Amino acid sequence: MSLTAEDVNKIAHLARLGIDSQDVGSYTKDLSGMLALMAKMGEVNTDGVEPMAHPLDQVQRLRADVVTESNQREHFQAIAPKVEDGLYLVPKVIE
């Protein structure tokens, strides 16, 4: 797929990017090249290839789900303007 200068200007406008008029040509060439690469990659036969979560097929290291901080609710609620039954009370903002 080949983009035109008008396409690049429209994309820049939608993305709220300021592009100098002398740079539009290079952006057109670069973006068209990227789209051509994506189209070429879409044509590759990937039947039988399992999806991977990581390119090096590593597993994610997980930490133990252990509480590391003490419960300080009463300390924090002591300085709150309004508290009831362990909940913070806030002014109603939607009628």
N, CA and C of each residue as an Amber inpcrd file, in Angstrom:
protein
   285
   0.8480000  -1.1790000   0.0000000   0.0000000   0.0000000   0.0000000
   0.8900000   1.2370000   0.0000000   0.5820000   2.1310000  -0.8660000
   1.3740000   3.3500000  -0.9800000   0.5440000   4.5420000  -0.5100000
   1.1320000   5.3360000   0.3460000   0.4500000   6.5250000   0.8590000
   0.7960000   7.7330000   0.0070000  -0.0960000   8.6930000   0.0350000
   0.1450000   9.9600000  -0.6460000   0.4630000  11.0260000   0.3990000
   0.9260000  12.1640000  -0.0630000   1.2110000  13.2760000   0.8490000
  -0.0620000  13.7100000   1.5670000  -1.1800000  13.6390000   0.8750000
  -2.4590000  13.9990000   1.4830000  -2.8010000  13.0340000   2.6220000
  -2.5180000  11.7280000   2.4250000  -2.7560000  10.7380000   3.4730000
  -1.9030000  11.0340000   4.7080000  -0.6440000  11.3620000   4.4860000
   0.2670000  11.6520000   5.5960000  -0.1980000  12.8920000   6.3490000
  -0.6290000  13.9030000   5.6340000  -1.1320000  15.1170000   6.2940000
  -2.3900000  14.8190000   7.1020000  -3.2570000  13.9450000   6.5810000
  -4.4760000  13.5870000   7.3050000  -4.1300000  12.7960000   8.5690000
  -3.1950000  11.8550000   8.4580000  -2.7570000  11.0750000   9.6210000
  -2.1350000  11.9970000  10.6690000  -1.3160000  12.9240000  10.2240000
  -0.6840000  13.8690000  11.1510000  -1.7350000  14.7200000  11.8530000
  -2.7500000  15.1340000  11.1150000  -3.8180000  15.9320000  11.7140000
  -4.5790000  15.1200000  12.7630000  -4.9230000  13.8660000  12.4320000
  -5.6550000  13.0110000  13.3680000  -4.8340000  12.7240000  14.6190000
  -3.5190000  12.5960000  14.4650000  -2.6330000  12.3300000  15.5990000
  -2.1930000  13.6160000  16.2900000  -2.6500000  14.7320000  15.7850000
  -2.2980000  16.0480000  16.3320000  -0.7860000  16.2540000  16.3330000
  -0.1580000  15.8950000  15.2060000   1.2780000  16.0720000  15.0370000
   1.5390000  17.1990000  14.0500000   2.5200000  17.9920000  14.3250000
   2.9130000  19.0420000  13.4000000   4.0580000  18.5530000  12.5270000
   3.8450000  18.5080000  11.2270000   4.8780000  18.0650000  10.2920000
   5.1910000  19.2120000   9.3410000   6.4730000  19.5260000   9.2020000
   6.8750000  20.5630000   8.2520000   6.6030000  20.0820000   6.8350000
   6.2550000  21.0070000   5.9730000   5.8990000  20.6410000   4.5970000
   7.0670000  19.9830000   3.8540000   8.2990000  20.3410000   4.1750000
   9.4410000  19.7240000   3.4860000   9.6890000  18.2870000   3.9550000
   9.1310000  17.8970000   5.1120000   9.3190000  16.5460000   5.6380000
   8.2320000  15.5690000   5.2040000   7.1800000  16.0560000   4.5820000
   6.0570000  15.1930000   4.2050000   6.5110000  14.0950000   3.2480000
   7.3870000  14.4010000   2.3270000   7.8710000  13.4060000   1.3720000
   8.5810000  12.2440000   2.0400000   9.4420000  12.5540000   2.9960000
  10.1720000  11.4750000   3.6750000   9.2370000  10.6570000   4.5560000
   8.2690000  11.3250000   5.2000000   7.2890000  10.5870000   5.9970000
   6.4420000   9.6880000   5.1030000   6.0840000  10.1720000   3.9420000
   5.3000000   9.3730000   3.0000000   6.0630000   8.1160000   2.6120000
   7.3390000   8.2750000   2.2910000   8.1710000   7.1310000   1.8980000
   8.3210000   6.1470000   3.0610000   8.6250000   6.6520000   4.2550000
   8.8430000   5.7900000   5.4180000   7.5700000   5.0320000   5.8080000
   6.4460000   5.7330000   5.8720000   5.1940000   5.0800000   6.2580000
   4.7480000   4.0680000   5.2060000   4.9410000   4.3850000   3.9410000
   4.5960000   3.4340000   2.8770000   5.4620000   2.1830000   2.9880000
   6.7330000   2.3590000   3.3150000   7.6200000   1.2210000   3.5130000
   7.1850000   0.3480000   4.6830000   6.7490000   0.9790000   5.7740000
   6.2760000   0.2180000   6.9290000   5.0230000  -0.5760000   6.5850000
   4.1130000   0.0510000   5.8730000   2.8860000  -0.6480000   5.4870000
   3.1850000  -1.7940000   4.5370000   4.1380000  -1.6060000   3.6460000
   4.5260000  -2.6810000   2.7250000   5.1380000  -3.8450000   3.5100000
   5.9460000  -3.5470000   4.5110000   6.5330000  -4.5910000   5.3500000
   5.4480000  -5.3570000   6.0920000   4.4620000  -4.6500000   6.6380000
   3.3700000  -5.3080000   7.3530000   2.5660000  -6.2030000   6.4040000
   2.3430000  -5.7440000   5.2040000   1.6200000  -6.5580000   4.2230000
   2.4150000  -7.8070000   3.8740000   3.7300000  -7.6570000   3.7190000
   4.5940000  -8.7990000   3.4100000   4.6070000  -9.7900000   4.5620000
   4.6380000  -9.2950000   5.8040000   4.6160000 -10.1720000   6.9690000
   3.2690000 -10.8840000   7.0960000   2.2000000 -10.2370000   6.6460000
   0.8760000 -10.8530000   6.6910000   0.7400000 -12.0090000   5.7230000
   1.5800000 -12.0700000   4.7120000   1.5250000 -13.1390000   3.7120000
   2.2730000 -14.3950000   4.1610000   3.0530000 -14.3000000   5.2270000
   3.8480000 -15.4280000   5.6950000   2.9290000 -16.5070000   6.2620000
   3.1770000 -17.7520000   5.9000000   2.3910000 -18.8730000   6.3980000
   2.8350000 -19.1920000   7.8210000   1.9190000 -19.0420000   8.7660000
   2.2450000 -19.2970000  10.1670000   1.4680000 -20.4960000  10.7070000
   0.9700000 -21.3510000   9.8320000   0.2620000 -22.5500000  10.2870000
   1.2190000 -23.4260000  11.0810000   0.7730000 -23.9110000  12.2040000
   1.5910000 -24.7850000  13.0250000   2.5680000 -24.0640000  13.9230000
   2.5810000 -22.7440000  13.9040000   3.4780000 -21.9820000  14.7690000
   2.6950000 -21.5570000  16.0030000   3.1880000 -21.9750000  17.1760000
   2.4970000 -21.6330000  18.4140000   2.8240000 -20.1990000  18.8260000
   1.8130000 -19.4490000  19.2990000   2.0800000 -18.0900000  19.7810000
   2.9710000 -18.1240000  21.0170000   3.7880000 -17.0910000  21.1500000
   4.6970000 -17.0110000  22.2830000   4.4210000 -15.7440000  23.0770000
   4.5680000 -15.8290000  24.3840000   4.4100000 -14.6490000  25.2310000
   5.7020000 -13.8590000  25.3040000   6.8220000 -14.5210000  25.0010000
   8.1260000 -13.8780000  25.0820000   9.0020000 -14.4660000  23.9810000
   9.7740000 -13.6410000  23.2760000  10.5620000 -14.1690000  22.1620000
  11.6180000 -15.1890000  22.5660000  12.0360000 -15.1890000  23.8260000
  13.0260000 -16.1460000  24.2830000  12.3840000 -17.3210000  25.0070000
  11.0460000 -17.4100000  24.9590000  10.2790000 -18.4960000  25.5590000
  10.6130000 -18.6600000  27.0350000  10.6830000 -17.5390000  27.7430000
  10.9610000 -17.5540000  29.1700000   9.6520000 -17.4750000  29.9470000
   9.6630000 -17.9760000  31.1470000   8.4990000 -17.8570000  32.0050000
   8.6610000 -16.6200000  32.8750000   7.5410000 -16.0680000  33.2650000
   7.5730000 -14.8620000  34.0890000   7.8410000 -15.2460000  35.5420000
   8.7680000 -14.5420000  36.1450000   9.0630000 -14.7700000  37.5600000
   7.9840000 -14.0980000  38.3970000   7.3590000 -14.8480000  39.2560000
   6.3080000 -14.3130000  40.1090000   6.7670000 -14.3430000  41.5540000
   6.3870000 -13.3250000  42.2900000   6.7120000 -13.2960000  43.7050000
   5.5720000 -13.9400000  44.4810000   5.8520000 -14.3590000  45.6640000
   4.8280000 -14.9550000  46.5200000   3.8010000 -13.8960000  46.8950000
   2.5450000 -14.2860000  46.9540000   1.4630000 -13.3680000  47.2950000
   1.3470000 -13.2990000  48.8170000   2.2130000 -12.4640000  49.4080000
   2.3030000 -12.3560000  50.8550000   2.1110000 -10.8910000  51.2500000
   1.3510000 -10.6580000  52.3070000   1.1550000  -9.2990000  52.8090000
   2.4760000  -8.8140000  53.3980000   2.9150000  -7.6290000  52.9560000
   4.2000000  -7.1090000  53.4390000   4.0430000  -5.8450000  54.2760000
   2.8410000  -5.2700000  54.3090000   2.6300000  -4.0600000  55.0970000
   1.5550000  -4.3060000  56.1450000   1.6590000  -3.5800000  57.2380000
   0.6680000  -3.7350000  58.2990000  -0.5870000  -2.9270000  57.9660000
  -1.7000000  -3.2980000  58.5940000  -2.9710000  -2.6130000  58.3900000
  -2.9350000  -1.2730000  59.1390000  -3.0010000  -0.1730000  58.3930000
  -2.9520000   1.1580000  58.9910000  -4.2500000   1.9290000  58.7420000
  -5.3520000   1.2100000  58.5080000  -6.6210000   1.8700000  58.1950000
  -7.0180000   2.8650000  59.2800000  -6.9890000   2.4570000  60.5320000
  -7.4170000   3.3420000  61.6130000  -6.5370000   4.5820000  61.7000000
  -5.2510000   4.4310000  61.4680000  -4.3330000   5.5710000  61.4860000
  -4.6930000   6.5650000  60.3820000  -4.9390000   6.0710000  59.1730000
  -5.2600000   6.9710000  58.0620000  -6.6570000   7.5650000  58.2050000
  -7.5980000   6.7830000  58.7000000  -8.9590000   7.3020000  58.8360000
  -9.0870000   8.2720000  60.0010000  -8.1460000   8.2570000  60.9130000
  -8.1760000   9.2010000  62.0360000  -8.0130000  10.6320000  61.5510000
  -7.3350000  10.8360000  60.4330000  -7.1290000  12.1910000  59.9170000
  -8.0920000  12.5410000  58.7850000  -8.9890000  11.6190000  58.4260000
  -9.9630000  11.8800000  57.3610000 -11.0840000  12.7620000  57.9010000
 -11.6660000  13.6310000  57.0500000 -12.7380000  14.5110000  57.5140000
 -13.9810000  13.7470000  57.9820000 -14.4150000  12.7180000  57.2230000
 -15.6080000  11.9540000  57.6060000 -15.3850000  10.4770000  57.3090000
 -15.6780000   9.6540000  58.3090000 -15.5310000   8.2020000  58.1880000
 -16.7310000   7.5550000  58.8540000 -17.2270000   6.4860000  58.2410000
 -18.3240000   5.7380000  58.8490000 -18.1690000   4.2640000  58.5240000
 -18.1690000   3.4190000  59.5340000 -18.0550000   1.9620000  59.3720000
 -16.8240000   1.5630000  58.5630000 -15.7150000   2.2680000  58.7590000
 -14.4800000   1.9270000  58.0690000 -14.3980000   2.4260000  56.6410000
 -15.3500000   3.2660000  56.2260000 -15.3750000   3.8010000  54.8610000
 -15.2130000   5.3110000  54.9010000 -14.5610000   5.8610000  53.8860000
 -14.4250000   7.3050000  53.7610000 -15.7100000   7.8630000  53.1840000
 -16.2390000   8.9300000  53.7780000 -17.4360000   9.5930000  53.2680000
 -17.0030000  10.8180000  52.4770000 -17.5420000  10.9440000  51.2780000
 -17.1930000  12.0710000  50.4060000 -18.4710000  12.7750000  49.9920000
 -18.3760000  14.0520000  49.6290000 -19.5800000  14.7790000  49.2080000
 -20.1710000  14.2010000  47.9080000 -21.4640000  14.2500000  47.7980000
 -22.1440000  13.7750000  46.5970000 -21.8650000  14.7730000  45.4670000
 -21.4410000  14.2600000  44.3180000 -21.1150000  15.1500000  43.2020000
 -22.0650000  14.9590000  42.0200000 -22.8340000  13.8830000  42.0060000
 -23.7930000  13.6390000  40.9170000 -25.1740000  13.5820000  41.5340000
 -26.0830000  14.3480000  40.9670000 -27.4490000  14.3690000  41.5100000
 -28.3410000  13.4240000  40.7460000
